[in-house]
Amino acid sequence: MNHKSTTLLFFSPTATTRTVLEKIAQGMGKPVAEVIDITRPDIRNRPVPDLTDQVLLIGAPVYAGRLPKVAADYFKNLKSSGTPAIPLVLYGNREFEDALLELKDILDRAGFSSVAAGAFIGEHSFSTEDFKIATDRPDNRDLERAYAFGQKISTLMETAEKADDLASFDVPGNFPYRERKKMGPVEFIEVSDECDECSTCVAVCPVNAIDKTKGYATLDPICIHCCACIKACPRGARIMKEGPFKDITRWLFDNYTARKEPQVFFPGSAGPRE
């Protein structure tokens, strides 16, 4: 199974998922034929691409143990007939829980053949200067692991004539998946006087949840709390307010700052492999 090219498909508001997928693709050693970034809603509204005759590297961050709903809804429209796929999730140093299983299940139901899977660590969306959670990850060590993962995938695929020749494998997670947390609209972000209306926040928001006409306020009922706007603001003008999400940030800082390492899974593996 000597694939000629790879397609990257991802939802990545703060670019950590994209960074890891790109490094895995480098390790696989084949050209990237297409990059499909579904972070922006206008891309998600386009027709789903044909993913035949290539290898699909697909990924998303983990939000409270699940895939982001906007990403999962898009992934569920994919269709294939045996296309090799590598599902990947990025989590903020707590747990990835059911997210990787959810993504692999979506691909299995859509007709893809998963040949490997991985859970890597990225800086937590809620990480701040005061409460650092997996800051600056993926770091060089993570990216070395991602590159080596890609090399292993390439070697594995060279041993099989087609993806169906590879044994099935399990990834951690539970089904039914954990329920998505429903907190309702919460006032989440404060916009300080430092805002110069550059509109960077509008450009990076994956769900159009920023109202330019109201001082770049966040539309809390549709915000998915990815914090892309906070991290991208060049003047640091967007700040997480005191409240439930700031309390979660403190809890994460108190309990999940010890470094965790990526986990990868292959056919025939009974658990994570380095």
Legacy VTK file of the C-alpha trace (Angstrom):
# vtk DataFile Version 3.0
C-alpha trace
ASCII
DATASET POLYDATA
POINTS 274 float
0.000 0.000 0.000
2.300 2.701 -1.288
0.265 5.897 -0.996
1.224 8.748 -3.297
-0.107 11.653 -1.254
-1.761 12.695 1.981
-4.702 14.977 2.733
-4.866 16.921 5.985
-8.348 17.656 7.349
-8.701 19.400 10.682
-10.549 21.718 13.016
-7.889 23.733 14.850
-8.873 27.105 16.391
-5.487 27.642 18.097
-3.399 25.762 15.476
-2.103 22.998 17.782
-3.915 20.214 15.924
-2.720 21.543 12.587
0.892 21.706 13.810
0.921 18.063 14.893
-0.793 16.788 11.739
1.719 18.620 9.559
4.625 17.042 11.443
3.096 13.547 11.162
2.691 14.106 7.429
6.373 15.059 7.183
7.291 11.809 8.914
5.167 9.843 6.463
7.389 11.184 3.693
4.778 11.767 0.993
3.529 15.036 -0.540
0.516 16.740 1.027
-1.986 16.983 -1.814
-4.567 19.073 0.005
-5.023 20.913 3.293
-8.649 21.278 4.391
-8.974 23.585 7.390
-12.594 23.473 8.556
-12.018 25.867 11.445
-13.801 28.692 9.627
-17.569 28.307 9.083
-17.384 29.287 5.406
-15.181 26.235 4.752
-17.536 23.939 6.663
-20.383 25.156 4.453
-18.670 24.001 1.260
-19.365 20.565 -0.269
-17.530 17.717 1.417
-14.448 16.798 -0.663
-13.794 13.490 -2.394
-11.157 11.655 -0.361
-10.576 8.640 -2.592
-7.110 7.343 -3.495
-5.148 9.059 -0.758
-4.377 8.827 2.932
-6.422 11.017 5.258
-4.842 12.594 8.333
-7.768 13.977 10.323
-7.802 15.749 13.657
-9.514 18.003 16.168
-9.032 19.255 19.722
-10.759 17.714 22.723
-13.405 19.790 24.489
-14.480 18.281 27.833
-13.711 14.747 26.680
-15.482 14.966 23.310
-14.917 16.281 19.812
-16.135 19.848 19.274
-19.688 19.468 18.003
-19.108 21.696 14.965
-16.208 19.464 13.903
-18.025 16.202 14.620
-21.034 17.339 12.592
-18.795 18.028 9.599
-16.849 14.781 9.931
-20.107 12.810 9.924
-20.734 13.934 6.326
-17.527 12.314 5.041
-17.848 9.194 2.887
-15.300 6.666 1.689
-14.788 3.131 0.527
-11.698 1.914 2.317
-9.588 5.086 2.257
-6.777 4.746 4.845
-7.183 7.233 7.689
-5.286 8.312 10.786
-7.548 9.931 13.432
-5.842 12.274 15.865
-6.954 14.389 18.819
-5.185 17.147 20.765
-5.987 17.616 24.444
-4.898 20.127 27.044
-3.000 17.824 29.419
-6.079 16.617 31.334
-7.631 13.605 29.529
-8.840 12.845 26.013
-11.555 10.519 27.359
-13.991 9.577 24.540
-12.827 11.987 21.826
-10.431 9.672 19.968
-12.911 6.798 20.035
-15.621 9.162 18.786
-13.480 10.258 15.840
-12.426 6.708 14.952
-16.056 5.547 15.146
-17.142 8.344 12.794
-14.495 7.274 10.281
-15.374 3.585 10.598
-19.051 4.304 9.969
-18.145 6.491 6.971
-16.222 3.639 5.303
-12.642 4.652 6.078
-10.021 2.169 7.277
-8.131 3.470 10.290
-4.497 2.346 10.124
-3.272 4.142 13.270
-4.481 6.751 15.761
-3.026 9.200 18.234
-3.715 11.538 21.143
-1.238 14.401 21.485
-1.024 17.314 23.901
-1.538 20.971 23.032
-1.591 24.087 25.185
-4.943 24.184 26.953
-7.382 26.725 25.558
-7.819 28.202 29.035
-4.081 28.506 29.728
-2.972 32.027 30.700
0.148 33.729 32.037
-1.217 33.295 35.556
-2.429 29.724 35.089
-0.130 27.891 32.708
-1.531 24.568 31.489
0.586 22.676 28.926
2.067 26.003 27.839
3.889 26.021 24.484
2.854 22.499 23.607
3.239 20.834 21.232
6.915 21.475 21.917
9.989 20.110 20.125
9.760 16.821 22.002
6.120 16.402 20.965
6.934 17.194 17.357
9.758 14.661 17.324
7.248 12.080 18.527
4.781 13.164 15.843
7.433 12.814 13.126
8.394 9.341 14.403
4.700 8.401 14.475
4.447 9.361 10.809
7.481 7.232 9.987
5.920 4.227 11.735
2.680 4.737 9.835
4.557 4.788 6.529
6.436 1.580 7.408
3.215 -0.110 8.489
1.436 0.795 5.264
4.296 -0.529 3.156
3.704 -3.984 4.662
0.097 -4.204 3.444
-1.315 -4.282 -0.072
-4.441 -2.408 1.063
-5.769 -0.892 4.272
-8.202 -3.762 4.834
-5.229 -6.125 5.177
-4.284 -4.447 8.460
-5.802 -5.750 11.668
-8.418 -3.687 13.456
-7.425 -2.063 16.715
-9.026 -0.377 19.693
-8.473 3.041 21.206
-9.430 4.187 24.716
-12.886 5.562 25.359
-16.393 4.598 26.329
-19.609 4.209 24.403
-22.099 5.732 24.932
-19.800 8.740 24.926
-19.888 11.114 27.876
-22.614 13.734 27.629
-21.624 17.121 26.301
-21.603 19.675 29.091
-24.383 22.222 28.801
-23.640 25.372 30.772
-25.911 27.719 28.860
-24.844 31.218 27.835
-22.111 32.424 30.196
-20.486 35.842 30.068
-17.051 34.626 29.155
-14.782 37.332 27.725
-14.169 40.946 28.656
-12.896 43.392 26.030
-10.550 45.971 27.533
-9.776 49.509 26.415
-6.664 48.136 24.707
-8.863 46.941 21.816
-8.033 48.883 18.636
-10.716 47.189 16.533
-8.213 45.365 14.312
-10.743 42.522 13.789
-8.181 39.755 14.329
-10.628 38.133 16.753
-13.355 38.116 14.113
-11.041 36.441 11.605
-10.082 33.577 13.927
-13.447 32.832 15.554
-14.692 29.456 14.245
-18.387 30.172 14.854
-18.814 33.895 14.083
-19.389 34.657 17.765
-17.961 38.191 17.835
-20.122 41.259 17.226
-18.160 44.125 15.655
-21.123 46.452 16.088
-21.093 46.065 19.876
-17.489 46.719 20.745
-16.337 43.294 19.579
-18.366 41.646 22.326
-18.678 37.875 22.406
-22.047 36.401 21.483
-22.183 34.063 24.457
-25.047 31.819 23.242
-22.975 30.592 20.281
-19.417 30.861 21.690
-17.698 27.446 21.950
-15.050 28.683 24.435
-12.099 27.771 22.240
-10.268 30.974 23.290
-8.852 31.459 19.797
-9.776 35.151 19.975
-8.010 35.594 23.320
-4.807 33.943 22.130
-4.773 35.739 18.771
-5.448 39.277 20.003
-2.251 41.252 19.304
-2.930 43.727 22.129
-4.095 41.266 24.792
-7.418 43.078 24.874
-9.599 40.008 25.262
-9.593 38.608 28.797
-11.406 35.689 30.420
-13.863 37.070 32.973
-14.184 35.890 36.542
-16.824 33.181 36.691
-17.308 29.472 35.929
-14.621 29.225 33.240
-12.021 31.052 35.319
-12.847 28.616 38.144
-12.277 25.684 35.761
-8.956 27.220 34.737
-7.809 27.372 38.360
-8.900 23.751 38.907
-6.994 22.590 35.830
-3.908 24.480 36.990
-4.119 22.913 40.440
-4.573 19.350 39.148
-3.185 18.935 35.614
0.149 20.677 35.237
2.302 17.506 35.438
3.511 16.732 31.926
1.665 14.053 29.974
3.031 12.395 26.851
1.416 11.537 23.503
-0.175 8.133 23.051
-0.316 6.355 19.689
-2.137 3.213 18.631
-1.555 0.691 15.828
-3.124 -2.575 14.616
-2.253 -5.361 17.012
-1.524 -3.013 19.900
-3.213 -3.682 23.198
-2.601 -0.147 24.445
-0.594 2.996 23.821
2.782 2.698 22.133
5.620 5.177 22.282
LINES 1 275
274 0 1 2 3 4 5 6 7 8 9 10 11 12 13 14 15 16 17 18 19 20 21 22 23 24 25 26 27 28 29 30 31 32 33 34 35 36 37 38 39 40 41 42 43 44 45 46 47 48 49 50 51 52 53 54 55 56 57 58 59 60 61 62 63 64 65 66 67 68 69 70 71 72 73 74 75 76 77 78 79 80 81 82 83 84 85 86 87 88 89 90 91 92 93 94 95 96 97 98 99 100 101 102 103 104 105 106 107 108 109 110 111 112 113 114 115 116 117 118 119 120 121 122 123 124 125 126 127 128 129 130 131 132 133 134 135 136 137 138 139 140 141 142 143 144 145 146 147 148 149 150 151 152 153 154 155 156 157 158 159 160 161 162 163 164 165 166 167 168 169 170 171 172 173 174 175 176 177 178 179 180 181 182 183 184 185 186 187 188 189 190 191 192 193 194 195 196 197 198 199 200 201 202 203 204 205 206 207 208 209 210 211 212 213 214 215 216 217 218 219 220 221 222 223 224 225 226 227 228 229 230 231 232 233 234 235 236 237 238 239 240 241 242 243 244 245 246 247 248 249 250 251 252 253 254 255 256 257 258 259 260 261 262 263 264 265 266 267 268 269 270 271 272 273
